[in-house]
Amino acid sequence: MQHINNQLADFRSGFVAIAGAPNVGKSTLLNQMLGEKISITSKKPQTTRNRILGVLHRPGAQLLFIDTPGVHQTAHPLNIRIVDAALTAMGDVDVILVVVDVAGPDPDAEAFLVKKLNALKQPVVLVLNKIDLIKKTLLLTMMDQWSRKYAFEAIIPVSAILGAQVEELIETVESLLPKGPPLFPEDTITDMPERFIAAEMIREKVFRTTGQEIPYSTAVSVESFSEQKKGALVKINATIHVERASQKGMVIGKNGSKLQQVGQAARLEIERMLGTKVFLKLFVRVQKNWSKDTKALRKFGY
């Protein structure tokens, strides 16, 4: 009994925000650290709109990651809400990870972020991501430049997509967490309901299969999510909301080909998450200018 008490006395747990400009690889990093896909990723910025909690269980610690949307300056109502969610998350945590894309720096967003960090008191770890895409000499120069911008607890170069140095990053974060008992049971990987993750997976596939203008005008709502045949099948009806009739045609595609592609890719991911067969039915609906309408933003969870 004494041994268990000692173990718990040294146990660490706490919340860690993953922050950064849009499209620097925050969600890829989260999925890599968890070894599970819970956050959606695509090459288009602003894929992540909500804060997502991912739980990493370690022998001596529990790390609760919040994947925040990309921080940038904006005047668009939807984007203002998205950035507010990110900044609020940063104020509520024990440790902040700031992720920077070394292969495609965004000086404006980075300066905006450093300014915001100055108002916070938490320890901040700088993660230089995508090191597989640049030369080592350039990386060393960047590490030196960054160390002058802010008093980071540590600067860790990683490749989220390849998993390089991710273990070192986790160990560093673990050492900065406060001592305390685990906050979630051992089998929890996220606090987001399955319906929410299913909707996010559908939205990701829309992002990946459609042209430039579509993704930002898309929201997904799950109308029904029911288990059939004693849990051997899950039936999901979901609606993809767009802002204009022309966009509806683009999402559906010729003879429904695009929508079929989205549905098939999303179904396979949802089946992998749920570990069971899924019957997925998708509808596309025009809801004029929803991303500027406060009531619609609330309905879609922003």
N, C-alpha and C positions, 0 to 999 in steps of 0.2 A: 504493500500500500504506500509506504514511504517513497518508493521508487517512482510510482505514478505521480504522487504529489510533487516531487522534485521536477519531473518532466513538465508538468503543467505550470509550475512556478517559472520555468524558463520559456514557456510557449509564447510565441508572438502572433498577433493577429491585427489586421487593420485594413483600411481602405486605401487603394492606390488609383489615382486618376491617370489615364493615358491621354495626354494633350498634345496638340500640335496643329500646324496648318492643315488645310484639306489635302488629302491624297498623299500623305507621307508614309503610309503603311501602318497606321495605328491598329486597325482591325486585324491585319495579317499578323502583327506582333502579338496581339492578344490571343488569337487562335493558336499561334505557335507556342506561347507560354502554357496554355491550357492543354495543348495536345488534342483539342476538340474544336470543331467549328461552331461558334455561337454568334459571331459577329459577321455581318455581310461585307464583302469586299468587291470592288470593281475598279477599273482604271479611271473612272470618272470621279471628280471631287464631290464632296458632300453626300457620299453613300450613306454614312451613318447619321441618322437624325435624332435618335434617342440615346440616352445613356443606357449602356448595357452592362449588367453585372456578370462577371465571370469569376468563379471561385477556384483557386488553386490550392490543393491540399498538399502540404509537405510534412515530413516527420516532426519538425519542431515549429511549424508555423502554418497559418492560413492567410493567404493573400486574396483580398477581395478587389478585383480590378473593375474600374469603371472606364469603358471605352467611350470617350467623349467625341462629339462632332467636331469637325475642323474649325479652328478659331480664325476668323478673318473679319475685316471691316466690311460692313454691308448696310444697305438701306432697305432691302426687300423684307417684307413682314415675316415670311417663313424663315428666311435666313437669320433674322434678328432673334427669333425664338430659338433657333438651332444653336447660335453662338451663346445666347444667355444660358442655355442648358449646360454647355461646356464650361462656362466660367463659374456657374454655381457649383458644379461638380468639383472644380478645382479648390473651391473654398471649404468644402466639407470633408476633405480626406486627410490621411496621415502622411502620405508621401505623394509627390507629383512626378510623373515621368513625362519629360518633354521630348517628343520625337521629331527629329529633323531629317529631311531627305538630303543626303550629301550630294546626290547625283543631280538634283534639281532644286537648289535652294530657292526660297521665297522670301527675300529680304524684308518686304513690307509686313507680311504676316508674322515673321520672326520678331521684328522690332515691336509689333503690336503685342505679341505674346510676352516678351521680356518686360515690357511696360506693366502688363497685368501681373506678372510674377512679383514685381517689386512691392505690390500691395499685400502679398501673402506671406505667411510665416513658416509654412511647412518646408521640410527638406525637399530639394528638387534634384532629380537625377537626369542628366542630359543623355538621350539615346541618339547616337548618330547612325541612322539606318541607311541601308542600301550600299554598304561598303564594298560589296562585290562588283559595283559598277564604276569605281574610281581607283586611281593609283594611290599607293600608300603614302607617297610624299605629299600629295594634296590633302589626304586625310589628316596627317600630322599638322599641317598648316592650319586646317580647319579647327582641330582640337585646341590649338594654341589661341586662335582668334576667339573661339567660344569661351575659353576660360577667362578671358578679359571682360566679357559682357555681363557675367553674373556669377555669384559665388555658388556654383553647383556642388552638391555633396560628392558627386562622381560624374565623369564623362565616359560613357561606354559605347564603343563602336560595335554595331551588330549588322547582320543581314537577317532580317525577320523571315524572308522567304526561304533562306537556306538553313535557318536555325543557328547560324554562327554566333557565338558569344552570348546566346540567349540565357544559358545556364548561369553564366557570370552575372548577368543583369539581375536574374531572379535572386541570387545569393546576396547581392548588394542591397536590393530592396528589402529582403527579409531582415537584414541586419539593422535597417532603419525603422522597422515597425515597432510600435510600443508592445510591452509585454501584456498578455491577456489571453483568456481562453478562446477556443474556436467559436465563431459566431454562427456557423451553419453546420448542419449534419454532414457526415463524410461523403455521402453520395450526391451532394448538391453541386452542379457545375454552374448553374445560373439561377437567378430569382425571377427571370422572365417566363411568363406562361408559354406553354407550347404553341398556343394560337398565335401569340405575338411573333415567335421565332419563325413559324410557318409563313406568316404574312411577310416578314422581312426576307425570307428566302425567295418568295415569289417576286418581291420588289427587286432583289438583286438580279434575278434572271431578266427582268424587264430592262434593267440598267445595261446588262451585258449584251442583249440582243437587239436593242433599238438604237436609233440615231441620236445625234447630239441633243436636240431640244426636248425629246420625250421624257427622260428620266426625272427631270426637275419638276415636271408637271404631273408626276405619278404618285398616287397613294394607294395602298392596298388594305382592304378591310376583309376580315374573315367573317362571313355571315353565319356559317354553321360548321361545327367541328364535333363529329359524333363517332363513338366507337360502335362497330357492328360485330356480329358473330363472336361474342365474348372476347373482344379486343384483338381479333385476328385481322380486322380491317378498320381503317379510319377513313370516314368520308368527310371531305372538306369542300365547302362551297366558298369561293372567294371572289371579290370584285376588285378589278383594277380601275381606279378612278383617274380620268384624264381631264384636262381643262377645255379642250376644243374637239369638235367633230373630226377635224383633219387628223388629230393625234390618235383618235380611236381607230381610224383606218390603218395608221402606221403600226399600232400595237397588234391589231388582228392580222395584218399582212394579207397577201394574195391567197384567196381561198382558205383563210384562217391559218396559213402556214406559220406565221410568226407566233401567234398565240399558242399553237400546238407545241412549238419549240420551247416557249417559256414554260408551259405546263409540264412538259415531259422532264425538263431539266430540274424544275422545282420539285416535282413529285419524287424523283430519285433522291434528292437531298433530304426531303422531309422523311422519306422512308428510312434513310440512314439514321436520322436523328431519333425517330420514334421506335426503330427496330421492328417495324410491322408494315404490312402492305397498306398503301394509301390510294384512295380513289379521289382524284382532285378535279373539281369542275371550276373553270374560270369564266367570269363574265367581264365585259369592259363597259364602263358607264361614263358618260360625259357629265361632269359637274363643273359648270362654268367658273373659272377663276378661283378654284377652291383655295389655292395657296395664298390668296390675298384676303380670304374671308375668315375672320376670327372664329366664327361658329364652326366652320368646316375644319379649321386647324385643330380646334379642341376635340372634335368628333374623331379625327384621325390620330389623336394622342400627342399633338405637338404643343 
